[in-house]
Amino acid sequence: MTTRFAYRRSKAPAKTPAAAKPTRSPKTQAAALPKGAMPALSDAFKQLCVYEAGGAGRSTILIPTGECEHMLSFAGESDEAVESACMAASKIAVEEKEQTWGEIVSSFAMNSLMNSYASRFKVKPWRKTK
């Protein structure tokens, strides 16, 4: 810094005063979590029964409520259509290491519901759009 601006330099004391130091609160124990499922958790997921990987048996998966509502919008607000799409997806899906079985099945089901929804509104080649 040049001497021209030396007067602007603030001179801080080497030690901070004791009053400026933050005080620590005494250590307290964290509150214990309730036993069983938390109430908000049950509303955050929808439980569906599907086949396990390879079709060996039945399993239950949890799908986030937002994703399930998105599937319902493509399925015409039909819970049965969403459940059948998840069942069909669990029969053909293959288990991967990066995702859980619920994520794989729900993504396959969402893809099939979106494809069926789009095929209903597909423009015919002989019809022209406005």
Secondary structure, DSSP 8 states (H G I E B T S, - for coil): --GGGGGG-----SS--GGGS-------------SS--HHHHHHEEEEEEE-GGG-SEEEEEEEHHHHHHHHHHTTS-HHHHHHHHHHHHHH----SSS-HHHHHHHHHHHHHHHHHHHHT---TTS---
